[in-house]
Amino acid sequence: MYKPLSIVSSVAGGLLAGKIFTEIWQRVSPTDQEPPKPRDLSRSTREAFIAAAIQGLIVGVIRAGLARAQARGFQALTHEDPQ
């Protein structure tokens, strides 16, 4: 039961992280453009790396938060360690 719930939570977390990243990028980007893709050579390397770092940070924090909450919820319901 824990594994299917974990997969659904990961997908939902990825979607949530993507939306949060896009919102943050639009607020901090001076050009008000979409976040740069790594292969988009019309944008600077610095900008691509900064976007990737921000996106990685957001994805990591969201995934860790969801995994932690899910493990605590599972333990509260089943009184078992989710590992």
Phi and psi restraints in degrees (value plus and minus 20) as a CYANA .aco file:
   2 TYR   PHI     -88.6   -48.6
   2 TYR   PSI     -60.7   -20.7
   3 LYS   PHI     -85.0   -45.0
   3 LYS   PSI     -68.7   -28.7
   4 PRO   PHI     -80.7   -40.7
   4 PRO   PSI     -58.6   -18.6
   5 LEU   PHI     -85.0   -45.0
   5 LEU   PSI     -56.9   -16.9
   6 SER   PHI     -84.3   -44.3
   6 SER   PSI     -60.2   -20.2
   7 ILE   PHI     -85.4   -45.4
   7 ILE   PSI     -65.7   -25.7
   8 VAL   PHI     -82.4   -42.4
   8 VAL   PSI     -61.6   -21.6
   9 SER   PHI     -84.1   -44.1
   9 SER   PSI     -58.7   -18.7
  10 SER   PHI     -84.6   -44.6
  10 SER   PSI     -62.8   -22.8
  11 VAL   PHI     -84.7   -44.7
  11 VAL   PSI     -66.4   -26.4
  12 ALA   PHI     -82.9   -42.9
  12 ALA   PSI     -59.7   -19.7
  13 GLY   PHI     -84.5   -44.5
  13 GLY   PSI     -59.0   -19.0
  14 GLY   PHI     -84.0   -44.0
  14 GLY   PSI     -61.6   -21.6
  15 LEU   PHI     -85.6   -45.6
  15 LEU   PSI     -63.4   -23.4
  16 LEU   PHI     -82.8   -42.8
  16 LEU   PSI     -64.6   -24.6
  17 ALA   PHI     -82.5   -42.5
  17 ALA   PSI     -59.3   -19.3
  18 GLY   PHI     -82.4   -42.4
  18 GLY   PSI     -62.4   -22.4
  19 LYS   PHI     -86.8   -46.8
  19 LYS   PSI     -62.5   -22.5
  20 ILE   PHI     -83.3   -43.3
  20 ILE   PSI     -63.9   -23.9
  21 PHE   PHI     -81.2   -41.2
  21 PHE   PSI     -64.3   -24.3
  22 THR   PHI     -81.5   -41.5
  22 THR   PSI     -63.2   -23.2
  23 GLU   PHI     -82.1   -42.1
  23 GLU   PSI     -66.4   -26.4
  24 ILE   PHI     -83.4   -43.4
  24 ILE   PSI     -64.2   -24.2
  25 TRP   PHI     -81.1   -41.1
  25 TRP   PSI     -61.9   -21.9
  26 GLN   PHI     -85.7   -45.7
  26 GLN   PSI     -48.1    -8.1
  27 ARG   PHI    -100.5   -60.5
  27 ARG   PSI     -52.6   -12.6
  28 VAL   PHI    -117.7   -77.7
  28 VAL   PSI     -34.3     5.7
  29 SER   PHI     -96.0   -56.0
  29 SER   PSI     105.7   145.7
  30 PRO   PHI     -89.6   -49.6
  30 PRO   PSI     -43.5    -3.5
  31 THR   PHI    -114.1   -74.1
  31 THR   PSI     -28.2    11.8
  32 ASP   PHI      39.9    79.9
  32 ASP   PSI       9.6    49.6
  33 GLN   PHI    -113.7   -73.7
  33 GLN   PSI     151.0   191.0
  34 GLU   PHI     -85.4   -45.4
  34 GLU   PSI     137.8   177.8
  35 PRO   PHI     -79.5   -39.5
  35 PRO   PSI     123.4   163.4
  36 PRO   PHI     -91.3   -51.3
  36 PRO   PSI     122.1   162.1
  37 LYS   PHI    -104.8   -64.8
  37 LYS   PSI     126.9   166.9
  38 PRO   PHI     -78.2   -38.2
  38 PRO   PSI     -49.2    -9.2
  39 ARG   PHI    -109.1   -69.1
  39 ARG   PSI     -23.0    17.0
  40 ASP   PHI     -99.0   -59.0
  40 ASP   PSI      78.6   118.6
  41 LEU   PHI     -99.1   -59.1
  41 LEU   PSI     -24.8    15.2
  42 SER   PHI     -99.0   -59.0
  42 SER   PSI     -34.0     6.0
  43 ARG   PHI    -122.7   -82.7
  43 ARG   PSI     135.5   175.5
  44 SER   PHI     -92.2   -52.2
  44 SER   PSI     133.2   173.2
  45 THR   PHI     -82.9   -42.9
  45 THR   PSI     -60.4   -20.4
  46 ARG   PHI     -78.0   -38.0
  46 ARG   PSI     -66.3   -26.3
  47 GLU   PHI     -83.9   -43.9
  47 GLU   PSI     -60.6   -20.6
  48 ALA   PHI     -84.4   -44.4
  48 ALA   PSI     -61.0   -21.0
  49 PHE   PHI     -88.7   -48.7
  49 PHE   PSI     -60.1   -20.1
  50 ILE   PHI     -83.4   -43.4
  50 ILE   PSI     -64.2   -24.2
  51 ALA   PHI     -81.7   -41.7
  51 ALA   PSI     -62.5   -22.5
  52 ALA   PHI     -85.0   -45.0
  52 ALA   PSI     -59.3   -19.3
  53 ALA   PHI     -86.0   -46.0
  53 ALA   PSI     -64.2   -24.2
  54 ILE   PHI     -83.8   -43.8
  54 ILE   PSI     -63.9   -23.9
  55 GLN   PHI     -83.9   -43.9
  55 GLN   PSI     -63.1   -23.1
  56 GLY   PHI     -82.0   -42.0
  56 GLY   PSI     -60.9   -20.9
  57 LEU   PHI     -82.5   -42.5
  57 LEU   PSI     -67.3   -27.3
  58 ILE   PHI     -83.9   -43.9
  58 ILE   PSI     -66.0   -26.0
  59 VAL   PHI     -81.8   -41.8
  59 VAL   PSI     -63.7   -23.7
  60 GLY   PHI     -82.8   -42.8
  60 GLY   PSI     -64.4   -24.4
  61 VAL   PHI     -86.6   -46.6
  61 VAL   PSI     -63.8   -23.8
  62 ILE   PHI     -83.0   -43.0
  62 ILE   PSI     -67.2   -27.2
  63 ARG   PHI     -82.0   -42.0
  63 ARG   PSI     -63.5   -23.5
  64 ALA   PHI     -85.3   -45.3
  64 ALA   PSI     -61.7   -21.7
  65 GLY   PHI     -83.4   -43.4
  65 GLY   PSI     -64.2   -24.2
  66 LEU   PHI     -87.0   -47.0
  66 LEU   PSI     -61.6   -21.6
  67 ALA   PHI     -83.5   -43.5
  67 ALA   PSI     -60.7   -20.7
  68 ARG   PHI     -85.7   -45.7
  68 ARG   PSI     -66.1   -26.1
  69 ALA   PHI     -83.8   -43.8
  69 ALA   PSI     -60.1   -20.1
  70 GLN   PHI     -85.5   -45.5
  70 GLN   PSI     -62.7   -22.7
  71 ALA   PHI     -84.1   -44.1
  71 ALA   PSI     -61.8   -21.8
  72 ARG   PHI     -85.5   -45.5
  72 ARG   PSI     -60.9   -20.9
  73 GLY   PHI     -84.0   -44.0
  73 GLY   PSI     -62.9   -22.9
  74 PHE   PHI     -81.8   -41.8
  74 PHE   PSI     -63.8   -23.8
  75 GLN   PHI     -85.2   -45.2
  75 GLN   PSI     -58.5   -18.5
  76 ALA   PHI     -85.9   -45.9
  76 ALA   PSI     -55.8   -15.8
  77 LEU   PHI    -100.2   -60.2
  77 LEU   PSI     -58.7   -18.7
  78 THR   PHI    -126.5   -86.5
  78 THR   PSI     -32.9     7.1
  79 HIS   PHI      38.6    78.6
  79 HIS   PSI       9.3    49.3
  80 GLU   PHI    -141.8  -101.8
  80 GLU   PSI     133.6   173.6
  81 ASP   PHI     -98.1   -58.1
  81 ASP   PSI     107.7   147.7
  82 PRO   PHI     -93.3   -53.3
  82 PRO   PSI     -18.7    21.3
